[in-house]
Amino acid sequence: MEAHESVELSVVMPCLNEADTLATCIRKAQTSFAEHDIAGEVIVADNGSSDASVSIAEELGARVVHVTERGYGSALMGGIAEARGRFVIMGDADDSYDFLEIPKFVEKLRAGADLVQGCRLPGGGGRVLPGAMPWLHRWLGNPMLTRMVRFMFHTPIHDIYCGMRGFTKKLYDRLEQRCTGMEFATEMIIKSTLLGARIDEVPITLHPDGRTSHGPHLRTFRDGWRTVRFFLMYSPRWLFLVPGIVLLLAGVVGYALALPGAQVGEARLGVHTLLVASLSILLGYQSILFAIFSKTFAVSVGLMPPDDRLERFFTFATLERGLVLGAGAFAVGLGMIGYATSTWAERDFGPLDYPTTLRLVIPGVTLAALGFQTILSGFFVSILGMHRR
């Protein structure tokens, strides 16, 4: 739905049995509209409330959008889809976020920001009032997860979990949000960063949860793990590529030491080291291939924006070159195995000098496996990238 010309701002509040605090949140948003000349509307995205939330919202003039699919992200998606404003501000309806701070977000949005993230933590100038945030969240969970997203995605924010934020409807339409749970907010931050959106931050104050009839919907360890899992799923580099490169390099070093039988301290490295090094190379190569597969798939289906580095990689690493390289490695590997077999045959298939023959067989098996993987992977990644091309 396109933004309605007469509405500048839509404030979307996800709601699941928030009768204790919903009226306060709506009135604060409406006060901000009136006192700061903002043409705004309040949308309550109700996710199946069984209390008086819906009637409270309707009595105060908010628009109620009924969202049947359960989940924090689902509720927000339903509410944002109905938003008429060119700007949207989302915030929880538990009175922990002060909707009188709306003008801070609008000012940044009017100045050209695509996404304005609230920050409750001192690192970004925010404040957490006593009793507003559990100790574990304030001093461990939020700072740790924020550092992760800043390191992994170079996101310029200090509070990844802050649920009060503003954004343009135009940016939201580009993001094509997929997550229906708590990861919705994290997905928005990461995708906005990857798309090169202008992200600003404003300090806000977090107040104690005003609800008395029930506790928070957030579950510390479950939602924390889901956030870490989402970080990894959206970063093939850290999930697959970096571990793969480390394993591959470790295997190459193992080969460089074990093939000539190098002495390391009191240990002389031999075929056992060679075998472990081969395992490291195979695992590392497989991990790197998974990085290529996952990134190609994510770009092809729109989960991640196009990546120039990936395009340059496929310009060089064509299917045909992969087939030639894979077939060559496979042939060399089989040749080494064949030579070891012929040596065995010359001995009438009797006992062998294993330290000598395994220096042929182990690299031969490894090369053959790598070559075969390369051939199959070349076809598979081409299939994944058909939509991309």
N, C-alpha and C positions, 0 to 999 in steps of 0.2 A: 504494500500500500504506500503510495507517495505521501510525503508530508503535506499536511493541510496548511494552506498559505496563512491562515489567521492564527495558527498556533506556533509559537516559537519553541516551546519546551514541553516535553512530556515527561512526567515523573512516574516511573513504574515501580510499584511495590509488590514483590511476590508475597503471597499471603496463604498461610495455613493455620487457621485457628489463632488469629492475632487480635481477638476482641479486646484484650486488656490494653493494648497500646495503639491500635490502628487509628483511632480517632485523633489522638495526639499527633501522630505523624502526618495525617492528612491536613490537619489545621495548620501545622507548621509550614508545610509546603504551600498552602494557599496564602498564608501570611507573607511568605517570601515573594510570591507572585505580586501581591497587592503593594507591598512596600518598595519593590524594586522595579516596577514597571515591566514585568515579565508576562507575556501572553502565554499562559501555561495551562496544563490540564494534569489531573492526577488519575492514573490508571492503577487499579488494584487487580492484579493477576491472581485470582483465587484458584487454589489448587485442591479444592475439595473440602473447604472448611465446614465443620459441623456445629460451630458456635454462631454468634451473631455478627461475624465479620462482614458478611455480604450486606446485611441490612444497615450496618453502621456506615459502610462506604457509600451506599446509595443515598442515605439520609444527608450525608455531607456533600453530596454533589460529585463524588468521584465516579468515574466510569469503571464498571466491573467487567472483567473479561474472565470467563470461566474456562479453565484449562484442565482437561480431563486426564491427560498423561501426567503421572506423578513425577516430581523431581524439581529441585531448585532451578535447574537450567530450563526445564520444560515450561515452568511458570513464567520465567522471564522471556523466553522466546514468544510465548503466546501474548504476553503483554506488549512487548516491543513491536510485534507484528501489527498491533492495532494502534500504535502511537501515531499521532498526527503531526507532532512537532518535528522540526528539522534537527533539533537537539533532543537527546534523551538522557535523563539521569535516573539511575537505578539505585535503590537502597532498601535495606530490610525494614520491615514494619514493626520492629520490636522496641523502637525508641532508643536504640543504642547509637544510631546515627541521627544527628540533629539536622533536620531539613531546613532550619533557618540558615544553614551554611550554603544553601543552593546558589546564592549569588556568586560565590567564589568560583564555582564550576562554570556558570554561565559566562562570567567575565573572560575566562580562558578560552571557552568555546567561541565566543564572539571574536576573540583575537586571532583565531585561526587554528586552534588545537583540534586534532581529530579525536583524541582520547584524553580525558582529564581524570587521573587517578587520585582518589583521596588517600591520605597517609595519616595513620593513627600513631605511628611509632616515632619516638624522639629523633631517630636518624634522619627523618624527612620533615622535622619540625612539628609533628603531631603530638597529641596528648592522650594518655589513657588514664581516665579517672579511677580512683580506688574502687576495686570490685568489678570493673568493667571487662577485664580480660583475665582468664586463668593464667597463673604464673607460667605454666608449661608453654602456653601459646605465646605469651609476651616475650619471654626470654630465650626460648629454644625453638619452638615450631616456626613461628612467623619469620624471625630473623634468619634461621637456617634455610627455609624454603625460598626466601627472598634472595639470599646470597646465591643459591643455586640457579635461580632464573636469571639473575644478573650475570653470572659467570657463563652459563650455558647459552644464553640467547642475547646477552648484552642489552637487557631491558633496563631503561633508565628510571626505575622506581625503587622505593624503599619499603613498600608494604604490599606484597603480592596478594594477600588475602583480604584486603580492604574491599568490602562489598559496596561501598558508595563510590560511584564514578559516573562521569558524564561522557558522552560520545555523540558524534554526528550520526544521523540516520544513514547518511551516505557511506560512512565507514562500516557501519554494522552490516549493511547489505553486501559489502565486499567480503566480509569475514566468513560468511556462510557457516555460522556456528553449528556444531554437531553434538556437543556434549549436553546431556539432559540432566546431569547431576551437579554436584558442587564444583566439578571441574570447569563448568561453564565460564566462571570468572577468570580462571587461569588461562583457558583457551583464548579468551578475548585478548588478554595481555600479550601472549606469545604470538598469536597471529598478527596482531597490530604491529608488533616489533618486526616480524618477518616481512610484512608488507611495506615497511618503511614509513608508517604513519607517524605524524607528529604527536608525541606523547608528553603531556605536561603533568605536574603533580601539585596538589594543594594540601596543606596541612589541615587536619580536622581533629575534633575532639571526640573520643569514644566514651559514651556514657554507659552506666550499668544497664543491663537488660531490664526493661520495665515490666516484663510479663510475670504474672504470679500463678497463673493456672497451669503452666507447664514450663519445662526447661528449654534450653536451646536445641535446635534441630541438628546442629553440628556435632559430629562424633570425632573426637580427637584423633585416635590412631587410624580408624577406618578412612577418614577423609584426608588425613596426612599422607597415608600410603597411596591413596588414589591420586593425589597431587604429584607425588614423586613418580608414580607409574606414568602419569600423563607427560611429565617432563621428559622421561626417557623415550616414550613412544613418539614424541615430537622432535626428538633429537637423535636421528640415526648415527650422527657423528659420535656421540658419547656412549650410546648403547651398543653400537656395533663397530664403527670404524676405528676409534682409538684403541679399544681392547684388541681388535684384530691386528692393527699395525704393531702393537707391543708384542703380541704372540708371534707374529711373523718374524719380527726382528730377533726375538729371543731364539727362535728356531734356526735362523741363519747363523747367528753367533754360535749356537750349538754345533752346527755343521762345520763351521770354520775351525772349531777346536777339536771336534771328534774325528773328522775324516783323516787328518794327519796324525791322530793319536797324541795330542798335545798333553803336556804335563801341567796340571794346575795344583800347586801346593804339593801334597803327597799323593794326589790322585792322578792316574793316567786315564784320560778319557778314551772310550772305545765305542763298540757297537751299541752298547746299552744307552749311552748318551745320544748316539745317533738316532736311535729309535724314539727316544723322548723328544729330541729336536724335530723329528718328522711329525710327531703328534702336534707339537706346537705350531709348525708351519701349516698343517692341514686345518687345524682349528682357527688359526689366524686368517687364513685365506677364506675359509667359509664365513667367518664373521665379516670380513670386508665385502664379500659378495652380498651378504644380508643387508649391509648398509646401502649398497647400490640398489638392491631390490626394493627395499622399503622406501627409499627416497624417490625412486622412479614411480612407484605406485602412488605415494602421497601426492606428488606433483600431478600425476595423470588424472586423479579423481578430485583434485581441488582441495585436499586436506592441507597442502602447503603451497605457497606461491612458487612460480617458476624460479629456477636457480641457474644463473649463467654458468656457474662452475660445472653443473651437471650437463648442461648443453655442450660445453666445450669438451667435457670428457667423452660424450657420445660422438662428437665430431671426429675424435681421434680413435676411440675404441669402438669401431664398427663391428657388426656381426661377423663379417668376412675375416677381418683381422683376428678376431677372437677364435674363429674356427681354425685358422691356419696355426696360430700360436698353440691352441689346445691340442690339435692333431700332432704338431711337432713334439710337444712335451710328452704326449702319450706314446708316440713312436719311439722316442729316445728311452723312455722308461721301459717299454717292452723290450727294446734292444739290450738294455743292461740286464734285465731279467733273463733274456735268452742267452746272453753270453755266460751268465752264471750257471745256467742250466747245461750249456755245452761243456763247461768246465767239469760239472758234476758227471756228465756222461762220459767224459774222458777218464774219469776215475771209476767207471763201471757202476755209477750211482752208489758208490760206497761213502765212507766217512769224508767230510770236508773240513777244510780249515776255516771254521766259521768266522773268526775275526777278519779274514780276508774276503770271503764270498759275501758276507753280510754288508760289507762296504759297497758292494754292487747292488745287492738285492734291495736293501732298505731305500737308498736313493731312487732305484728303479721303480719300486712300488709307489713311492711318494710322487715322483714325476708323472707316472701313469694316472694316479688319482687326481692330481692337479689338472692334468690335461683333460681328463674326462669331465671333471667339474666345470672347466672353462667352456667346453663345447656345450654342455647342457645349459649352463648359466647364460651363455650368449643367446641361445634361443629363448630362454625364459624371460630375460630382461627385455628382449625385443618385443615379446608378446605384451609385457607390462607397459612398454612405452609406445604401443601402437596408437593409443588415444593422444599421447603427447605429441606425436609427429603429425 
